[in-house]
């Protein structure tokens, strides 16, 4: 492989052999004829390129004695510094892990400083009064390399490019998973600008404020191998689909193409063919090793995106130097000739040649600059070596999911005060008929009414998903919302769950309150990494500097009699409960659905929470509990004056006492609540005291309520409609064991099967009979 020593020696040799021309350009002139890149800017960008290169060299040095923990570098990609210069430092950027040149260039751009070379002798560590310097950019990256707790964005949790002051949004290492979010952010910038200009009748709450200027564009970089990933394909398709549909998407995608995905080469011409033929996305191309060509192409592409508010992709042909990472032995899959050809295109040498041929600097001056920045980076590296690391689990986990229940409750109080006070007239006009006057409602009707109230409470709330607008949802849950609030607030999307969640992630980042719908739980699984790898990690990787508040509504679980099969009946929640910080709610009945949804929305708005609300499809339109026509599964909708009294904090269960409630505790949720209440009523009639506990929240589990109610009877039956393996019941049992529960416990759960069509579903799901049998076994003397 190409070593740091190889690159250093090659740079000195190649630059030292350059000769200055007879004619010298000034720093204000184009660096070459026909280019928009001035000499001053080229010198500034050369500094950023040098800094990025020396950071890569430092990562190898740190790793050599066990103090560095990340060696994926940007060597060969330093031309992306020109992209940073072609956009504004207030444009949000979601960067590829080889975009080090971009990060360093943005630091200088945000600081408002000129190149030290362009201004005469000046030390690189000089601070600019209005921002961070190249030295501080180097410090940011070096702290990430050594996992310092003082690193400015992730605080030692991962090495990422991110800085809120620079509008660089951190992204994970998952291939292309940030691109759906980038599309969503671009859409949301335009959408938020429009929402802020819409006239709302009567008293209203303030419109959401975007963290970026109204004419901002989104920049997202990625590698050539990533173009083949499903997440990238979803992003390209959604950007093009949106543009084709007339939506504005100010997005600049930057493909940093070095021809390799670790060891697998991209077929010759494949990336260009794929990117240049995407409908609705304008294609730009440049030799990414040529600084002037890259700058000109980037400026043209950025200008197009900014003025037209339409998406574009900039395809940069680059090289990869020093392998994929420090431990990568390239010679095992590349020839010596291929490695030599890449070194010959080293962008640092190419930029040095550009500067020398323009007469802006001599070879010795540039080599001196290389050494000066190298000295600076090494000095900063030595300074950060002694910084502390994250030392406890509490420190590591602190930013995962901050919870401020008092503030959440206060937000609901404010919403109630507005809806019942200054906004009462607007509420009455918008809702046509107030839901509290309609009599008892079903679960579906209650969710609909709560969403309508929330749309008035949160001007930045948007409801979107496939079929949610014109049709009103497959089950009518969002019926009428589009008519009341218009297409700016209730939107139909394309059929792609990855893109639906990506739109939500971008909307939350841009200051909106997104409420996406996933039509069926079974459809979530192809997109779940947008929750695991993107949504749940944003506060973790940014220490709360960035958040993506979101309430995802998911129709799910089993027991549909008329429309079944495992595509529409899915009882697997393990993938949701496994995500740190994600809140999972399952409202079983109308009486709980409204307060739980209000809590979810308030928590998202207040704490940036990501909440998944799994709505039991089989209970959407259920009316009766014990007997046909009793209407006991219905509930009246509370007027705003009653919202405080009905408030349901995250992680609190509900207890239904039947009889004396002293003999048996049933812990359950969702469809299990209705079945358990029916079984419990029969047991109470036979003289047994039962307490049915609706957990309501499956993450975090209401552990304190579980332990208290279990200890009250000493006999616990867990009724779990998810699968026996990996189901919710396993977590409940673990909670009981961890708490030292010494009573008797049994579990009834659905079997480890997909749910079949028709009556056969009853063979694999929990039933009232299996609940009754489990209860009798516990109650037997």
N, C-alpha and C positions, 0 to 999 in steps of 0.2 A: 504494500500500500504506500501511498504518498505520505511521508512523515512531516511533522512540523519543521524538522531540519531541512528536508528537501525543499519545502515551500520557501523558507527563509533564504536559503542559498540561491534558489532560482530567482527570487525577487531581486536580491542584491545584484546578481550577475546581469539579469535582463535590463534592469533600470540603469545600472551603471554603464551599460553599453549604448544607451540612448545619446543622441546628439541634438543640441539646440539649433533651431533654424536661425536664419539671418534676420527674419522679420518677427517681431514680437507683438502679440495682441495685448490689449489692456484687459484688466479684470472685468470691465463693463462690456467688452465685445463678446460675440458668440465664440464659443470655444473652437468651433470650426464653421465654415461657411454652410448656411442653410439650417443651422441648428438654433433652437431657442435657449440652449443651455449657455449661460454666461460663464466667463472665466471664474468670477468670484464664487458662483454657485458650484462650479465643478470642483474648486478647491475645498469648499465646505463639505461637499459630498465625499471627496477623497479622504478627508479626516474621518468621516463616519465609517467609510469602508475599512480604513486602517484600524479603527477601534474595534469593529466587529471581528476582523481577522485576529487581532491580538487577544481578544476574549476567547476565541477558539484555542489559541495556543496556550492561554492561561488555564483553560479547562483541562488540557492534557497534563500540564505541569501540576495542577492541584490533584489530579487523579493519581499521579505517579507516587505520591506519598499519602494517599488515603484521605485527603481532605476535600476532594471534589466528587460529586455524585451524579454528574450529568455531562456527557461529552458529545451529544448530537450538536453539531455546529453549523455555521452558515458559510463556511469557506467555499468559494465558488459562486455563491449567491449574492455577493455584496452589491451587485448591481441594483438590488431592490431598494437601495438607499435613494435612487433617483425617483422611485415611485412615491416615496414619502415627500420628496421635494415638490412633486407635481400636484399633490393634493394639499389640503389645509390641515393644520394640526388639530383643528376642531372637528374633523371628520372622523367618526368612530372607525377604528381599525381592529380587525380580528385576524391575528397574524399566525402564519405557518411557523413551525419551529425552526426554520432556516431563514427567517426574516430579520436577522440581527442587524443588517445594514439599515433597514427601514427604521428599526427602533432607535438606533443611534442618531440617524438623520432627523427623526422627529424630535428628539430631545433638543437638538440645536435649533430646529425650526420653532419649537414652542418657546424656547428661550429668547428668540428674536435676535440671536447673535450671528455675526458674520464669521466666515472662516478665519482662524488665526493666521493662516498663510496669506489670505487675501488682504488682511489688514496690517501686514508686517509682523515682526517678531512679537509673539504673544504666547504665553504658556497655555497648554490645552486645559489645564485645571482651572483657568479663570472662570469665575461664576458670572453668569449674566443676571442682572438684577431681577428680571421678570421670569425666571424659570430655571430649569435644570440644565447643566452643561453636559458635554460629552463625558466628563469625568464622573458625573453623577449617573449618567446612563450606564457607564461601565460598572459603577458600584452596584446599581440595581441588578445587573446581570450576574455579576460575581457573587452577590449575596444569594441569588438563586442557585448558582452552581454548588455552593457549599451548604445549602439548606439553612441559611441564617434566619433566625426568627425576626430579624429586622428588615428582611426583604420587603419592598414596599407594597406588593400586591398580594402574594400568596403567603407571605410570612414564614417561609421555610417549608411549606407543604408540598411544593413542587416547583420545578424550574419552568417558568412560563414568561412570555413577554406580556407585560401588563402594567399599566400605570394610569390611574384615573385622571391625574393632572395632564397626561398626554393623550387622553381619550383612546388609549389602547386597552381593549377589552380582553381579558385573559381567556385563552382557549385551552382545552385539554389536548392530550396527545392522540386521542382517538382519531383515526383517519377520516377527515372531511366532515366530522360530526358537527362542526361549527357552521357549516355552510347553510343549512336550513335556517339557523338562527340569523345569519347574516341577511338572508332574503327577508325574513320576518322583520328585522330591524329596519331595512330599507322601506318596506311597505308601511311600517308603523310611523316612520318619520313623516311620510306624506299623509298618512291617515290622521295622525295627531295634529298636523298643521291644519287639515280641513276641519277636524272636530273643534279646534280652538276658534275657528271663524264662524261656526254655526250659531245662529241666533236661537236661544232657548227661551220659550215663553215663561213669564212669571219669575219669581225668585229662584235662583239656581245656585248650586255649589260651584266653586272655581273649576275651570277647565284644567285638564292635566298639563303640566309644563314639561316639555322635552328637554333633556340635558344637552341637546345639540341645536345649532342654528337651523332655521327653517330651510335653508338651502344646502344643508349638509348632505354629503353622500357617504355611503358605507363602503369601506375597503375590506376585502377578505382575500387572503392569500392561501395557497394550498399547493401541494406537489403534483407532479404529473401522474404518478401512480394512483393518486386519490381520485382522478377523474373517473376511474372505473368503479368506485365504491358506490353502493346504493344511496348513501346519504348525499353524495355529490350529484348523482343523477337526479335525485329528488329535488335538490336545490336548483339545478339548471332548468329542470322541467317547470318548476313552480315560477321561477323568474320569467321564463318565456311565456308560460301560460297566462300569468298575470299581465304581462305587457300586451299579449295578444287580446286579452279581455278588456284592455283600456285602462288598467290600473297603472299608476306610476311607481316605478321601482328604481330609485337612484342608487344602484349597486355597481361597484367596480370589482369584478372578480379578477384576481391575479394568479395565473398559473405559473409557478416557478418550476420549469421543466428542465431537470438535469438528466433525464433519460433513464432513470433507475428508480425502482421501488425496492429499496435495500439491495438485493442481489438480482432482481428480475428486471431486465431491460424493457422499456416501453417500445413496442414495435415502431420501426421507422415510419414517421408520418401519421401515426395513429392519433396522437394528442391534437395535432393541428386539424386533422380531419374531423375529429369529434367536436372540438370547440368551435370550429368555423362554420359548422352546419346547424348549430342550435337555433331553433326558431325564436325570434324575439330578442336575441342577445347579439349585440354587435361585436365583431371580432377585430382585435388589434394584435399586432405581432411585432416583436423586436428581438434583436440579439442582446440578451440580457448581460453579456459581458462587455458590451459597448455602452459606456455611461451616457454619452450624448444620444445615441439611438434610443436607449431605454427611456431617458427623460422625455424626448420628443414624443415617443409613442404614448407614454404615460400621461403627458400633458394633454395630448389630443383625446385620449380615452376619457380622462377625468373631465375635460371640458364638455365632451359629448354627454356624459352621464349627468353632470351638474346642470347643464342648460336644458336638456331634453327630458330629464328625470326618467331615463330609461336604462336598462341594464347593459353592461358591456363586459367583455372578458379581454384581458391583456395577457397574451401568451409570450412569456419570456424564455428564450432558450439559454440555458445556463450550464454550468459544469458542477460536479460534486468533487471536492477535494478533501483528502484525509478520510475517505470512507463514510459509511453511514453514521458511525459513532467510533469512539476510541478503540473498542475491541474488535472492530470489523477488519478482517484481513482480506482486502479486495482482490489480491492476487489469486485467491481461490476461485474467483468467478469472472475476472477481467484480465485481459492480456496487458503486457507491459506497454505495448503500442497504444492501447486505449488510455491507459493512465497518463502516458506522456502527452498524448493529444489534449487531454483535459488540462494538464499543467500549462501547456503552451497557450491556453486561452484564459489563464488566470486573470480575473477582472481587475485585480490591483495593478498588475503590470500593464494591462490595457489602458486603465485610467492614467497611470503615470506617463505612458506614451502620449496620450491625448494632451496632457498638460505640458509636456516637454515640447511636443511639436507645435503647440500654440505659443510657445515662448513664455509661458506663465511661471515656469519654475525649471530649475536645472536638475539633472540626475542626483547630484550630491545633496541638493536641498531636499529632494523628495525622500532620499534614503535617510537623511537626517530626521525628517518628519516621521518616517516609519519608526526609527529608533526612539524618538522622543515620546511618541504615543505608546510604544511598547514599554518604555520605562514607566510611563504614567499608569498603564494598566497593571503592571507588576506591582507597583507601589500600592495601588488601591487594593489589589488582591491580598497583599501582606497586611494591610490595615484591617480588612474584614475577617481575616482568618480566626481571630480570637472571639468573634461575636457568638453569642449564645445560640443554641439550637432549641427547638421545642422539646421540653423536658418531661411533660406529663400528658396523659391522655386528655385531661381537661383542656390543656392548652391547644392540643391538636384539634379537638372537637368544637372549641368555642364558637367558630363562625358557621358551623354546619346549618343550624336552624335555630336562630335566636327566637325565644318565645317571650312575649310581654303580655300575659293574659289580662292584666289590668288595663293596659292601653287598648287591647282588642275590645274588651267590654265597654270601654269609654267610647270607642269608635261606633259601636252599636247604639249607645245612648245618643250620640250626636246624630246618627242617622234617623233614629226614632224622633228626636226633637225636630229635625228638619221636616220629616215626612208628616208629622202631626202639627207642625207650626207653620213657618214661612212657606214651606213647599206644599202645604195641604191642597191648595187650589190647583196647582200644577199637577199634583198626583191624581186628583179626582178627574181632571181633564184628560190626562194621558191614559189612565186606566179605564176610562169610560164608566166602569162599575167597580167600586172598591171591593177587593176580594173578601174583606171582613163582612160584607153585606150579602154574600152569596150563599151562606149556609155551609154545612160541612163539605169539605173538599177531599178529593183523592190525593194520593201521593203525587201523581203527575200534575194535577191542577195546582197543588201547593207549591211545587218547584217552579212552575210557570209564573205564579203570582209573586213569588219571592224574587225571581229574576227580573220581573217588571219593576218591582220596588227598588231593587238594587240598581237598575239602569238609571233611575231618577236620583238615587243617592250618590252614585259614582259616575260623573260625566265622562270619565275615561274608560268605563267598562264597555267591552265589546264581546258579543256572543257570536261564535262562528264555528263552522264545521259543515260536513256534507249534509245537505237537506234541512238545515235548521231554519232557514229563512222562509222561502216561498211555501215549502211543504209544511213547515212547523215541526219538523222532526218525524222520524219513523213512527213514533208513538204519541205524537202530538204534544210533547212536553214543551216545545218552544212555539206552539201555535199562537199566532197573533202578535208576537213580539216585533216582527219585521214591520207589520202594518203600523204599530204604535210608535216605534222608534226609528224606523227608516233604515236604508241600506248601509248607512255609516256606522250603525250600532249593532246590527244583526246581519251577518254575511254568510252566504253559501260559499263553500270552498271546493276546490278540486278533490278528487278521490285519492287521497294519499295521507295516511296518518302521520308519517314523518314530517311532511310539510305542514300539516295542521298544527302539530306541536311546535315546529320551528317558527311558524307565524306567532304562536303564543309566546315563545321565548323572546323573540325580537320585540314584540309589543310590550312585554313587561320591562325589557331593558330600556325602551324608549319612553317610559313613564305612563303607559296605559295599564289597564287592569283587564287582562284577557281571560275569557271563560270559554275555552274550546270544548267541543263535544267530540268524543270518540264514539262512533255509532254503536259498536259492540265491543265488549271486553276482549273477545277473541281477535279483534282487529288491532288491538293495541300492541300485540307482541312483535309485529314487524317494525315497530317504531319506538320500542321501550327505551332504547339507548338515549333518545332525546330527553327522557326523564332521568335516567340513571347517570349518563355521562355528561349531560349539559345542564339540565334544570337544577338538579340537586347539588351539583358541584360549584355553581357560580359563586355563591356566598363563601363557600369553603376556599376556593382559589383566589378570592379577592378580598377576604376579610370584611365582607359587607360593603365594599366600595361599589360593587355592582350587585344588583338583585334581579331576579326574574319572577316577580309575583305572578301566580297563575292558579286558577281553580279549574281543574280538568274534570268535566262531567263524563262519566263512562256508564253506559247502559250495560248491565251484566248480570251474572249469576244464572241459576237454572230455573226449572219449574214452569217454563212456558209450555202450555199444552197445545196451542194452535200453530206454533212456528218454532220448530225445534232444530235439533242437530247441533253439533258442537261448534259450528260457525256462529251460531246465534245464542247458544247456551254455553257459557264458559264459567266454570267455578274455580279457576285457579287465580289466586291473589298473591302467590309467593313472590313473584317478581316485583310487586309493588312494596310489600312489607320488608323486602330485603334492602331497600334503598335508604341510606342514612338521611334523616331529616325530612323525608317525604311524609306528609300527613295523609292517612288513608281513612276515609269516612264512609260508613254504610248506613244511611238513614232508612229505617225499615217502614216507618209510617209517617203520615202527613204531619202529625203533631210535632215530630222531631225534625222533619226535613227543613222547615223554614228556619228555625233557630240555628241548626247545624250549617246550613248554607250561608246564613248571615255571618256566623263565626268564621267560616272558611274565607269569605270575601274580606272581612275586616282584618283577619290575620294576614292575608296576602298583601293587603294595602298597607298595613302597619308594620309588619315584620318581614315582608318579602317572601312569605311562605309559599311553598308549592304544595297544593292540596289536590289529591285525587278523590273525587266523590263517586263511589260506585253505587249506582241506583238499581235496586232489584227490579228487573223488568216485570217479573210475574206479579209484583205488588203495585205497579204503576196505577192500575185502574181497579184494584181490589176495593170492595166497599164493606164487606161483612167479615166478622170475626168468628163468632160462635155458631151462628145460624143464618140461613138465607134471609136477607132483608133486615138484619139487625143494625146495619150501618155503623157498626162499632169500629171499623177500620178507618172510617172517615174522621175528620177533625175540622173544627172551625178555624179560620185564618185569623190570627191576632192583629188587631189594629195597632198602629205604632205605639200607643200608650202601654201596650202589653209586651213589647219586645224585650224590655229589660228583665221582666219577671220570668220570661221563657228562655233566657239566655243559656246556651249550652257550651261551656268551655271545652276546648280540645282536651281529649283524654278523660272525660267523665262519662260514666255509664248511667243507665236508667234502671231502676228496680221496680218490678211489678209484684207486690205481695198478694198471694192467693191463700185464703184460709189463714191459719196461724202463721204461715211462712217460716215455721221452725224446723221442718223435717228435711227439706231438700232444696239445694240451690242449683238452678239451671243457668249455665253461662252460654250465651248464644248471640247471634246477630242476624241481620237480613231476613231471609225467608224463615230462618229458624225461630225468629221471635214469634211469628204468628203461629207456627206449628207448636211451639213450646207452650204458648199461652193456652192453646186449645187442650193440649195434653194436661197442663197444670190445672185447668178448670175441672177436668174429670177427676184428677187426683184429689183436689180439694173437696169435691163432692163426696169422695170416698173417705174423707176424714184426714187426709194428709195436708200438712202445711207446706206450700211451695213458694219460693221466690224466683221469678224469672228475671234474669239480668240481661238487658240488651246492652252489649258492649258499646255499640254505636261507633266508636273509634277503634280501628284495628292497628293503627300506627300513629302515635304511640298507644299501646294497649292501656286501658284504665286499670293499671296493676293494683293501686290502692283499693279501688272498688272491688276488684276480683278477690283480693285477700280478705277484705272485711266481710263481704257477703258469703264467701265460702266458709269462713270461720264461724259464722252465725249458725250454720246448720251442721257442719262437719261432714256433710255428704254433697258431693259435687258431680253433676252431670254436664259434660261439655257437649253441646250440640253444634257441630261444625259442618256446614254444607259444602265447604271446600274439601279437597281430597285428603285422604288419611295421611299420605306422605307429602310433607311440605305444606300442610294445611295450617290454618289459624290455630287449631286445637293444640298443635305441638307447642306453640308459643305460650298458650294459656297454661298447659301442664308445666312447662319450664318455669313460668312465673310462680306457680304454686310450690314447686319443689324448692326454688330459690328462697322462698319466704318461709320454708320449714313447715308447710301445711302437713298435718298429721292425720287428717280425716281420710275418708274413702272417696275415690275419684274414678269416674269412668268416662269414656268418650264414645260418642257415636258420630261417625263422619261418613262422607260419601266415599265410595271405593275409588281406587286408582284407575280410573277409566275416563275416556272422553265420553261426552254425553250423547247418546244415540237419538235418533228421530222417533217421535211418537211415544206410545205407552212404554216402550222399552226403557225410557229414561228413568222410570220409577224404580227400575231394578238396580240402579247405581247411585241414586241420590238418597240422602237422609229422608226418612218418612216419619209421619206421626206414630206409626206402629213401632219403628225402631227406637224412637224417643221414649215411648211408653215402656218398651221392654227394658231399656237401659235404666229408667227410673225405678221400675219394679225390682230390678236386681239390686239396686242400692237400698231400697226401702225394705227389702225382705229381712226378717229377723235373723 
